[in-house]
Structure formats: structure tokens, C-alpha cells
Amino acid sequence: MPVFWFALSQAKEMDLPNALLIFFILHVLVYPSSNGYNSFMDRDTDSIGGVKKPLPVEKQLFYVTVVIDLTALLLSMLIGAKVALGVALYIIASRLYSYRGVRLKQYPVIGFLTVVLCQGTLVYGIVSMSVHSDVVLRDVYFPALITALLIGGTYPLTQVYQHEQDRRDGITTLSYLLGVKGTFIFCGIVLFVALLLLTIFFISTGQPYSIWVYLIATFPVAVYLSRWFFKVRRNGASASFENLMKMNYLAAICSSLAFVAILILNNR
């Protein structure tokens, strides 16, 4: 959702009906379907995503994800062919990420890049094209890259508690290669670079106030991540599902509030 609000806040024009429709397509159809298909392929029994104790997976889940994906594609055609193509690329990438015949998630770098480029760059582009039909690449490539880095600075942290589960499933994530402490350090570096580029972007586009809005709104996230890192250094067991979910909720809420505030300021 923060990616959606970021893209919306930077749109030169806004088609409100299309904005509402792409919000529905992404958040009610595409993302849940992607998670459902991943659950069908993984058949996790330990905590995964936002679910502490996953229910047994049935074959019907696969058919439901297919119906949802087709619905998402049909609805995205109402916005335009380019948007529908973007949604199709996201769906295909998410399937290749999880499908056991390919399983991009088993490769640490390829799996990482698939997630950050699709959930960050691609989604930013999809939303931008949805709300402004005449958007051009030079207007979105830089913030789209920043979005990928913002995703890349948090995504590996979602894997720190499931290294053993991934190992049993034959998956080598970037987080597994880095180790728990290494994952925190890597994410800190990526987020620092993302923040630096975000500052450059806001200044170059005449929005210096936006960086202050972002810093103030996401300050609680920085505090939480710092405290969590020091807890993990003292006790590896602190890299737990519960602590991760607290981070996820806090980061999503604070980032969304930041970009919503920037959206309001940019459209006064």
C-alpha cells in the first residue's frame, strides 16, 4: 500500500475512478491471489507471511487464485492495455517465484530482485499509468527505482525468522546467506541509500518539505528497527515472527501516512 500512495502522490494528473479501481485490483485481487498461490505451492506448516499457524492447503485454493487473477486482468483492461500488461507481468512473476517447476524464490539474488522489482518498480509503474494515461518513462523511472530500494530494505527482514523452514524446503534466501545480523546490516545500508535518493528526488522536483514529512512519519520505524537489531545481537531468538509482524504493521502504517500526507500537500 505505501507504494500505491507514493505513486499517487507523484502523479501529475489523477483519474480518481481509475485510482480506486487499481487500488481494488492490486489490494483485493492481485496481492491476495499471489499469497494464496504461494501458500498452495509451499504448503507451510510454520508461521509465514501474516499467518502464525497456516491452515491445511486444499486444491480449491489453486482454482480460486486462477479465478481471481482472471478477474484482475479483465478489470485492468478497463483502465488500459498497458496497465493490463503490467498486471499480467506481476501475476506471471509471482507464479514463477513460487511454482515448483521454476521456483525463483530458491535463488537468493534472483528471488530478491523479483520481489523488489515487481512489488516496487512494477507496481509504481502500474499505478502511475492507471491514474495518468500520458505518463512517460522519464517521469517515473527514478521514483520507481527508489521504491524498489525501499522494498529491498525491508523484504529480507521478513525472512529472518524462517531460515530453518526455508532450508528444509530447499530454498536459499538472501537473508539466509547473510545471516540474521547480516540481514539487518544489509537492510540498513539499502534503506540509507533509498533515503538519500528519495531526498535527491524530492529536492529536484521542488518538494523539499516532503522529505521532512517522510522522516517524521517513519521515525518510529527507524527506532523500532534499531531496537530490534540490538535485541537480535543479544539474543538471536528475538528474530521472531511476532517481532517481524510488529515491524511490518508499523512500517506499512507509517510509510502510508507519510505518502498520504505528501499527496495532500501536493494537491492543496
N, C-alpha and C positions, 0 to 999 in steps of 0.2 A: 504493500500500500504506500509506503513512503516514496517509492519510485513513481507511482501514479501521480502523487501530489507534486513531486519535483517537476515532472514533465509538464503538468498543468500550470504550475507557477511560472514556467518559462515560455509558455505558448504566446505568440504574438497576437493570435486571434483564438477565440474559443467558441466552438459549436457545442452548446450546452447539451442538447439531446444526444449527440454523439459521445460526449464525455460521460454521460450517465450510462449509455449503452456499453461502452468499452469497459467502464468500471464493473458493470454486471458480468460481462463476458469473461473478464480476467479473474475476478474475485469469487464469483459464484459458480462459474463453469470450468474454466481452464485450470486454475490452480488446484481446486479440489479433485478434479479428474486426474491431474498429474500425480497428486499424492496417493489417490486411490490405486492407480496403475502401479506405482512404485510399491505400495503395500501388497498388491497381488503378486508381484514378482518376488519380493523379499520374504513375504510370509513371516514377518518378525514376531518374535515372542517376547523380546525385551523392549524397553522403552524406545520409542522412535518418534521423531517429529514432535508434535504436541500431545502425543498419547503415551501415558505412562505404562498402561497394560493393554496392548493391542488385542482386539478380538480376533478369533479364528477367521481366516480369509476364505470366502466361498467363490465359486466360479462366476456367480452372478455379478460380482464386483467388476469383473472384466467387461461384461456386456454393458453395465451401467456407464463405465468410463467411455466406451465407444459411442454410446448414445449422447452423452454429454459433449464429447468432442465434436461430433457432427452438428449438434445444436449450436455450439460456439462458432463453428465455421460458417454455418448458414446465417447466423445473426451478424457476424463480422462482415459478410458480403453486403449487408445493408449500409455499412459505412463506406466500403470501397474495396476494390480488388487488392490494393497494396496492403491494407490492414488485414484482409483475409489471408494474404500470403504470409504476413508476419506471424499471425496466429497459428497458421499451419506449420511454419518453421519451428515455432515454440513447441507445439504438440509433438512433432517428429523428433526434435532434440530430446524432449523429456522421455519419450519412449525409448530412444536409443540409449539414453542414460541408464534406464532400468532393465530393458529387455535382456534376458539372459543369453540370447544368441549374440549380442554385441556387448552390452553392459559397459558403457563408457565410465561408469562410476568406479570400476575396478582399477582404472588407471589414474594415479594421483594428480598429474598435471592436466591431462585431457579432461578428466571429470571435473576438476576445479574450474577450468576455463569454460566448460559447457555451462556450468551453473552461473558463473558471474556474467558471461556474455549474454546468456538468454534472459536471466532474471533481471539483469541490469541494463545492458546496452539495447538488446532487442525490445524489451518491454518499454523502455523510454521512447524508442522509435515508434512503436505501435501506438502509444498514447499520443505522441506528438502528431502523427499522421491522422489520427482519429479526430482530433479537435481543430486541426488546421490543415486543410487539404492541399495547400500550396507550400507546405514546409519543404525546405531544401536541406541537403546534407550538411552544408557548411554551417547551418544554424544549430544543428543538433549533435554533431559528432563529438564535440568537446564535452558538453554535459553528459552525453551518453557514456563516454569513456569514464568520466568521474563516477557515474552511477555504478559502473562495473567495479570500480575500486572500492566504493562504499559497501557493495555486496561482498567483494573479496576480502574486506577487512573484518567481516563478521562470520561469514559462512563456515570457515574451518572450525570456529569455536563451537558450532552446533554438532561437531563430531568428536569432541574431546572425551565425552563420557561413553562412547560406544566403540572404542578401539578393539576391545576383545570380541565384541559381536561382529564387527566388520572382518576381523581376522578369521573367525570361524566360517564366514561366508565367502572367503577368498577375495575380499576387497582390500586394496591398499589405498587408503585416502591420503591426501596431502597432510592432513592432521596426524595420521598415524606415522608418516615418515618423519615429521617434525618433532613428534612427541608432544606431550601436554604443554610443558613450559615453552617449547619452541613454537607451538601454535600461537600462544599468547604474544610472543615477541614478534612473530611474523605478522599477525593481525594488527599489532600496534604500529608497525612500520608502514603497512599498506594504508591504514587509516590516516596516518600522518601525511602521507603523500596525497591521499584523496582530499584531505582538508586543505593542504597547500594549493592544489589545483582548483579546488572549489573557491578559495579566496581569490585566486587569479581570475577565475571566470566571473565572479560577482563584480569585481572591480572593473574588469574590461567591458562589462555590459552595463555599467552605470548603476550597479546595485550594491554599493559598499555596506549599506545598512543590513543587507541580507546575511552577511557573514556573522554579524553580531547576533542577529536573531537565531541563526543556526547554532552558534556557540553556546548561547544562553540556554536554548531549549534542550540541547543534547548534553549539557554539563552533567546532569545526573547519570547519564550513561557512562561518561568518562570516569566518574567517581566509582560507579559500581564495578566497571571492568578493572580498574586499578586495585580495588579492594579484593575482588575475586582472584586476581593474579597473585597477590601476596598470600592469600589463603591457600591457593594451589601450591605455591612454593613451600609453604609449611607442611601442607598435608595434601597429597595427591587425590585423596578421596573427595576433596572439595570440587573436583571436576565432575560434578554430578548432574543428573537430569534436572533436578529441582533448581539448582543454581543457573543452569542454562536457560530454563524456561523463564526465570525471573529476568534474565538478561534480554531474552527475545522480546518479551512483552514491553519492557522498559524502553528498549531501542526502537521498537515499532511505534510506540505511542509518542515518544519524544521527537523522533525524526518526522513523523507525520505532522505533529503540532508545529514543528519548525517550518515545514514547507507549506502548510496551510496558512500560517501567518505571513509568509513571504508572498503567497498567492494573493492574499487580501491586500497587502501593501502595494503590490504591483498593479492592482486593479482598482485603486482608490479613485 
